[in-house]
Amino acid sequence: MSAGSQVVAITGATGLIGRALRRSLEADGHQVRPVVRRPVGSGESAIRWDPDAGTIDAGALEGVDAVVHLAGAGIGDERWTAERKRVILESRTRGTALLAATLAGLDAKPSVLVSGSAVGYYGDRGDEALTETSAPGDDFLASICVAWEAAALPVTDAGIRLATIRTGIVLSTDGGALPKMLPLFRFGLGGPYGSGRQWWSWITLTDEVAAIRHLLDHDVHGPVNLTAPRPVRERELAKTLGRVMHRPSLLPVPPFGPKLVVGAELAQALLFTSAEVMPTVLESEGFRFAHPDIETALRAVLDR
């Protein structure tokens, strides 16, 4: 985006990342226009859309400077039935395709679309170090991300810069994985999931928002890993979290427990899949992380 106050449309503006991004942009004098299904509580600046019906207020998007697309059904909100997996896929592909086609057809197009994806793109890769040039995986989440990213590509033919953000585990006490882990640690029952050897690629919410803003302001194209430069094995995360909270972190969580609670496929994807993802593009573009290592991150997030 050029200097001065800008107009940024955001889908998923009520989610964890969207709320924080909106606050950050508005604090610096930018105007945010949330793209919403229902305008309740969104104010007069809201832009209406209904991805299921294939409708969007294209006129309200005319002249916006940038678009950040974060909308999609929660991956871990429900068990993965066949119907839930369909919802997860279509909430991403339908919305992205609708948004991309609409932006491409505008007279006054935005200069950039920052479009969501996830490190699930890479699948379960053991100890392989992964960059933006690595091939996709072959599991359900990888197939979702491949289709999700492909749905945004039409904007590039219209001359709109596209940056696709492959986000890791976002550390925040306001949502995501961390609040689900904290109760066990508070009671001294925390520990690694399974062997704890699986790589977790993470990023603080502060750095996630800063990275998105960096992509809005810099001429970066294509996929971008939004992960901290020091991914950790899950057992290291558990050990560090215990140390920061002054609690033991010795009790491993056996795989059958989470698999029994949320289902085997979902538990495997969220807790036991290994992906050591590196932010190669971000670092090459001069981005500086506020929280590059897990202990600094957890102390900042937990204010310890």
Phi, psi and omega in degrees: 000151177284169182293158179095181182291133182237162176252121183238123174269137182229122166272152184069028185290347179262359178278179183305308183286318182298319179297315182292321178295318179299314179300318182296314181294315182293327178296335179261013173090007178275154177262127178254132177244100180292138176262113193227156173283321181232133186280000184301122178078000183263346178083178183290344182280351185294146176250125183277141169208160175216091183301325180296324179272352181073030182240147177203147179279086184298323181300326181287344178270347179300126174087358175292149184278327183205157178229134173242122187250108185238001189287147176165147180297145182298131182295317187254017185286331183217163174302151182272083167279171177301320180293318180295321179295324176296317179297316180301315180294307188288333177295337178267309185289318180294312181297318181293317179297318179297313181295315182297314180296321180293314180297320181296333183267000181288153172282315178254089188279152171291158179281336186210145168241119171262113190243138187288151168201197183204163178292350171303343176308326188272346180070198182270108190238016176060234183259015180286126176285129189245134175238180181298341179269356180291150181289157177288162176279191184232018179259186185299311182296323177298317180295324176299311184295321179299313180292322179299311181293321181296327182294340181271348189298331181304337181293332183293326178292339179268005177086013178267130178292132181242122172241122183256119187263116176266094188275140175272198178290119184271120181270118179198150174275356182269352181169179180085205188284324190299312181301335179282339180272330190299319183303317179298318180292323179299327180267010178073020184248011183282159178178179182289155174275121181061226180290336183075005181278346183291139178282133173247125179257120194230171174200144175285157178299324178301313180288328176300311180296316180298323180292318177299317179295325176298319180290329175295327188262350183237152186279072181249132182241152171084194184289143180222122177283120175261081179219153176293156184287354181232078174299159184229154168289149187298329179293329176289321177299314180297317180297317181292319179298319177297318180295316181295324182269359182058046179227153175293154180218050188256342186273108178292146177266111183294145184304328185294336181295298178300325181294326177290323185285311187248356183103145187297315185293317180293315179299317179299316183293320187273328191245330191244358175282142183248124178212110179266090190259130183251141181275059188300313183293314180304312182293324179292338179266010173087012179287139179243124182280135173287330184227082185279340182235161191292325181290316175302319182295309183294323179294322179292315183293320181269358180056052181246000000 
